[in-house]
Amino acid sequence: MSYKAIAVTGVALIAYSIALVIYRLFFHPLAKYPGPRLAAITHWYAAFYAWRGDLHINSREWHDRYGDIVRFAPNALTFNTDTGMDAIYGVRANVVKSEGYSSLSASRHTPNTLTATDKTTHGFKRRILAQVFSTEGIKAIEERLLENVRDFVNLLGQEGDEFGNVKPGIEPKGDDKWTDTKHLAPMCDWVTFDVISDLCYGKDFDMLHTPDMRWFPSVVLKITQRSMTTLVQTKFCNWKIDQFFMRSKFNEIVEAGNRIGAQSKARQRLGNDIEKQDLFYHMMNTADPKTGLHFDSKDLWVESMLLMTAGADTTATAMAGTFFFLAHKPDLLARLVHELRTTFANEEDIHIGAQLDSCELLQACINETLRLAPSVSTTIPRTVLKGGLLVDQQFIPEGTMVGTTTYAVHRNQNYFKSPDEYAPDRWIVSPETGVDEQSIKTAKQAFVPFSSGSRSCVGWKLAWAELNVTIARVLYRYDMRLAPEARCCGGKRNDCDFKLKGWVTSAVEGPWVQFKPRS
């Protein structure tokens, strides 16, 4: 190619780029909606924040600055209202999951429940999993869950370093002594990954006892970091840019996939020949009530893979977050401890059921954690189909990407008084606090910790049961305090926020706490 041809091509590209910028800023169908100027020009603006893990924080700031509708990419809008949420994620919404979802599945030909864009395929999978994760289904696997919860509670009382590595030959301190400092974020990962691996494959990863598999959660986070960036900017994956940014974890990602694949095949070979029922048993033996069909071997693999990557980390975030907020609010912690220790006669009485459900403050504390620190904090994108979509009196044209940011909606003062304050009492009707049924109804309309509509988290009952049982058993057995050398929040002891790196799931740190057997 001659220099003249190169020059002409360069000038043409520059002219095209300038024209594209002018079009997107002033003549695009979404040009009337406010938002950052760079966001209107390129998807890479939002993708940058998505990769960093703070798109949810920026989205909240944009809504505070620009209002309830924000243009966060050239062809994308985010809404900060409960009505917008219903219009976008409702069962009858004229939308489909966005293009980026196709790159998130472990299989190109067999999507899982999260990545299925075809409504018929998703409906088939959803109807089976809804039975697996029913109240009866969860109760059937409760004992497997409790085995790992007991191990977790025992580990918290043992001497070791802040990451739970037990010091051999060292006896626990006396009943009046506090343990060494524990960093709960990774330890919550261990118990939730042990629970879900045991429930999926009949054999847990044993993270609570050995360090061999403790690298696994970091790989999951890296995968969800890639996934979130791809949902915002599909070229991140389509142009293979992700391979450059993922290279440091490439070998571990391959190993993780191989391990899960091997465990899935081993579990399928066992069939129903197991001592205790697990999730795999129920997924193999449950039929779609509409078609009578069952999951095939590929379905079992991709769905168990999804449970492993999304079913543990999300629960761990909420668990660590609840301990975090309680450790920073000792008066609230004392109230919760009193509720638990007066409700149950002994620790083994704490299990799934009506008695645990009656612990009103426990439920409120978990709800408040899920509000302030939702495990999926970012925008879950949908693409508007032919015929358009009406959202908050705005007609949104076909092809537009739309969504709501859970983190922003959960901190919207129109639904939550003092939205940045950890205040579990907002979920409990009481004349003393001024909370009535109407204020709780208003809050619940904007409260979507497990998403909403037909694509909401089908396994939320398992997550809820695991959170309630684990937190209750820990606080029943131990007193807990924030460690003197806690590194969170710059040394603040109160009014401290739980920081999230918001991808498809979340990365967290803290709290650093100490335990001792109850007085």
Number of C-alpha atoms within 10 A of each C-alpha: 5 7 8 9 10 11 11 12 12 12 12 12 12 12 12 12 12 11 12 15 18 13 15 20 19 12 12 15 15 21 16 11 14 20 22 16 15 16 22 26 19 18 19 19 20 24 23 15 18 28 22 14 24 19 27 23 18 17 28 23 13 21 22 14 13 15 15 20 21 24 26 29 26 25 22 21 22 25 26 26 23 23 14 22 26 19 20 27 25 17 13 11 19 19 25 19 23 21 18 22 20 20 18 21 20 17 14 9 9 16 24 26 23 21 20 21 17 11 13 10 14 18 17 20 23 21 17 23 22 16 19 24 19 16 15 11 19 22 16 16 17 19 16 17 25 19 13 23 23 16 14 23 18 13 17 23 22 21 22 19 14 18 14 25 16 16 12 8 7 10 9 16 15 10 11 10 12 21 24 22 24 27 21 26 23 23 22 23 25 28 28 30 31 26 26 28 25 21 24 26 22 23 15 17 21 20 20 25 14 13 13 10 15 18 12 19 20 17 21 20 21 20 19 22 24 23 26 26 27 24 26 28 22 21 17 20 18 12 9 10 12 17 14 9 14 16 11 11 15 15 12 16 19 11 14 18 14 12 12 18 16 13 19 22 15 13 19 17 10 12 12 16 10 11 7 13 19 27 24 24 22 20 22 19 14 19 19 18 12 10 9 10 13 18 18 10 12 15 19 20 24 21 23 26 21 18 21 22 20 23 23 25 26 21 26 28 28 29 25 25 32 23 27 25 23 22 22 21 18 16 11 18 21 14 12 20 23 13 18 23 17 10 15 15 11 13 16 10 12 20 22 19 12 8 12 20 13 12 16 16 19 24 18 17 25 20 22 25 26 25 28 26 25 28 30 25 31 29 26 21 26 25 23 23 17 11 13 17 22 16 19 17 8 10 11 20 18 15 18 21 27 28 21 28 24 31 28 28 27 30 21 23 13 15 21 21 14 12 17 16 14 20 18 19 17 21 22 18 15 12 8 6 10 11 15 14 12 10 17 16 13 14 22 15 14 23 24 21 23 19 19 16 17 16 19 16 19 21 18 17 15 21 21 16 20 25 21 20 18 24 18 23 22 23 23 23 21 19 17 23 22 22 19 12 10 19 13 18 15 8 11 11 15 13 13 18 17 20 17 23 23 30 28 25 29 24 25 20 19 20 28 24 25 25 23 22 19 14 8
